[in-house]
Amino acid sequence: MNILFLEAQPCIRALKYAEGLKSVGSEVKLFFAYTRKTLTQFYGYGDELFEMMIKLKPEELPQQINALFDWKNIDLVHSHNAPDFLTVSAIEASRGRIPIIHDIHDLISIRNTPYGSLDPRDSYILEIERRAVTKCDGLIYVTSGVKEACESAYPLGQKPRIVFPNYVPRRLMPSTLRRKLSKDDGKIHLVYEGGLDSLNLGSHYDLKDIFKAIADQGIHIHIYSSIENPDYSAFAEGNDYIHYQGHLDAKELFSEITQYDYGWAGFNITRNKKHVDTVLANKVLEYIGCGLPVISLNHETQRKFIEENGIGVVITKMDQLSSRLQEESELNEVRRRVLECRDQFTIESKINAVLNFYKSLTD
């Protein structure tokens, strides 16, 4: 089966799919058409997972994609958002002869803050989203929350669809867990790894007030940023409980964070509550893979996942954190459950759901 991935800027989610699909053998050949940078140019690796990386010119996209269909004998297109315009171009190119899957990483229409350069108030952006969602042949949602939001916004009828979260590649999971810092100092140590926003006050990655609220309860918070952030480095100075640790590549990061007690996954909902309620943050699955129970604020999709799987603690207010972390009987059960299911949320263990979805659309 020859699969064409489409994405303006190839991302980590697409790379994870490729790792998972390669793990099932030679049944699938993957090609990637993009408009910006390749995976290797952007992340330092990833192009090797594809038969070919093909850069598209911004003009006449449907014609270029149509030519790819014949050149590479494409059986199915797996197009990733956001933005959504490549899915629309593929639909125009295919005209029904090749199934087009639209993979929704982010539903722009439910945001109040920009997604990169995409303005959620732009009528053109919203129309492209509508066409991609309603005219494609199948949908993959990154979370159940995105599924619910999408299905409440658009008429989808019996269109095939599945939910497939951002599972972790097995190669990134640490084989051993480090000694906890709390064993030596008797203090609780949380870790946060991921995005930080110093520009858009009230965005979900504007986390200074949250980190300070953690520190004010005598709990250490260790911050690892997805890219270096001097503003948060300066913010941490002078507070004995806030530690800015900088940026590490994923393999080193996942090994290092095993020394902490819990992974933090609570976000600022001042401006983007509707969006945040649809999110199951990548870091939730990464924390589990690293043997860390998750602590989250009451974000709807994330709360459901944590409670259904018994892998963490959900608080509704920041001032509840300290008291919840004294409930040893509950926490011991959560720790046991996390260690028990560390291997259950890898891309390799879940990828057959995607492969079966491909087959259902091409048979």
C-alpha positions, 0 to 999 in steps of 0.5 A: 500500500502506497500512502502519501502524507501531506502537511505544510510543515511535517510534524512530530505526530506525522513522524510518530505515525511513520515509526509505527507503520514501519514497525509493522513491516514492508506492507506500507510505503510512505511518501511525504509531500510538504511546502516548508521544511523536511522533518530532518531539516526541522527536527534533525531526523525523520526523512529516512522513514519515507521513500521520498520527501517531495517539496510542493510549490505553493501555486497549482497544488492540486495539479502537483498532487494529482501528478504524484498520484500517478507517479508514485501509484498512490493508494491513499492520502493521509493529510495532516492539519493545521493548516487545512489547505493541503487536504482541500487541494488533495480532494480537488486533485483526487475527485473521488478516485483516491481516498483522502484522510484528514487528520485533525491535530488542531481544530482552528475554529474553536481557538481564541488565539492564533495558531502560528499565523492562522487567525481563527477569526479569518473567514477564509481559514474557517471555510478551508477547515469546513471543506477539509472536514466535510469533503474528505473521505475519512477523519482521524482525531487526535483526541475524543474532545476534538472529535466531539467538537468537530462533530458538533460543528459540522454535518459528517453523516456516516463518514468513517472516523477514528480517534488516535492520540499522540502515542510515544515511540518505544525507542524514546522510553527510558529503560531504567528509572532514576532515583527520585530527588524526593528520596534525598530531600523529602520534598515533592518535585514536579516536572513540566516539559513542553511549550511556554508562551511569553508573548500571548498573555492568557494563552494556554502556555502562559504558565507563570502564575501556575508555576508560582502557585505550585511553588507557593505551596512548597512544591518544587517545579522543574521546567523543561522548555520545548525551545530555550526561553530566557524569559522563563529562565529569568522568571525562575531566578530567586525562587527556590522552588522554581527551576528552569532546566532549559531544553533537552532532546527527547531521549535525554529529556525522558531519561532525566525526568524520571527523577521527579515525582509527578508530571504537571499537565495543567494549562492556562484557560483564560483565553482558550478554555474551549480548545484546552478542554479538547486536548490530551497533551503529548506530555501526558502520554510521555509522563506515563512512559517515563513512569510519572503519575500525571497531575492536571487541572480539570481540562475535560478530555484530559480529566476523562483520560486520567480518571479512566486509566487511573494514571494521575490526579485531577484538581479543580483549583491550584490551592488543592494541590498540596492537600491532594499530594498528601493522600498516600493511599490514592497516590500509591495506587496511581503509581502502581497503575502508571508503572503497570501501563507504561508500555501500553501507550506506545505508537507501536502497540497502537498503530494497527488501528490506523493500518486497519483504518487505511484498509477499510478505505481502500478495500 
